[in-house]
């Protein structure tokens, strides 16, 4: 939801303040399985709180603060975060 340039800016600014953590050595499948029992899970679908721009969160069509994300996108995020 957040434009890639803004995501890179946020990551760079946070990284200047403190070193960004790498994902623990936990397979994404295990993280996603645990997320299925999270309070944001709705009907077996994991929902995420996502920024829409710096200082603002995306809202769903029903006015909530969580959105579904395509599995392919979630997997790309895990790959990016694991690459360090």
GIJO-V776075 format. One record per run of one state. SS is the DSSP state (hx for helix, st for strand, lp for the rest). FROM is the first residue (numbers start at 0). LEN is the number of residues. If there is no record, write none. Layout:
# GIJO-V776075
SS | FROM | LEN
SS | FROM | LEN
This chain:
# GIJO-V776075
lp | 0 | 3
hx | 3 | 14
lp | 17 | 10
hx | 27 | 8
lp | 35 | 6
st | 41 | 1
lp | 42 | 2
st | 44 | 1
lp | 45 | 1
st | 46 | 2
lp | 48 | 2
st | 50 | 3
lp | 53 | 2
st | 55 | 2
lp | 57 | 9
st | 66 | 2
lp | 68 | 2
hx | 70 | 12
lp | 82 | 2
